[in-house]
Amino acid sequence: MKKVKLPTTVESLQAQLSKERKEHKAELKRLKKELDKEKLRSLANSTMIDLAEKMFNISIRKKSDAK
């Protein structure tokens, strides 16, 4: 198990917490950006399937009444 060195002064604790907070904010920003990109990709795929179904008059998606 990895041992964590705890800060001994209030200032060092505040500095560590500030650093961790910045890292968490950066990670959250990255994840939100990734989520937005994935939502856009999903919308593009759905739109592409809709257009293909109309244009080629074929059924691509599964029907809900599958046996």
N, C-alpha and C positions, 0 to 999 in steps of 0.2 A: 504494500500500500504506500502511495506517495505521501510524504510528509509535507505539509504546507507551513511555510514560515510566516508567522503572524507578525504584523507590525507592532512595534513596542511603544511608539509615540502616537499621539492624536494626529499630528500633522502627517505622519507617514500613512496612517490609516485613511485619512481623508484623501490623500494623494492616490492611494490604491483604489479606493472606492470611486474616485473621479475617473481614473483610468478605466476601470471595469465598466462604469456607466457609459463612457464614450464607446467602448468596444461593443457593448450591448446595443447602443443606438445605431452604430454602423451595421451590425448584423441585422437588426430589424429593418433598416433601410434597404439592405441588400435583399432580404427575403421578400419585402413588399414589392420591390422592383421585379424580382423573379416571378412572383405571383401574378403581377400585372401582365408580364410577358406571356406566361402560361395561359392566362385568360384570353388574351388576344389570339394565341395560337389555336386554342380550342374553338373560338368563334370562327376563325378562318377555316378550320377543318369542317365545322358544321355547315358553313356557307358553301364550301366546295361540294360537299355531299348533296346539299339541297339543289344546287345548280346542276350537278351531274344527274340527279334523279329526274329533274325536269327536262333537261336537254336530251338525254338518251332514253327517257321513258322507261327506266328500270328502277327496281326497288333495291336499295343498298342496305338500309337499316332493317333490323329485325322487326317483325310485327309483334305486337303485344299478345296476340292470341296463339303464340307458339305452344305446341303440345309437349 
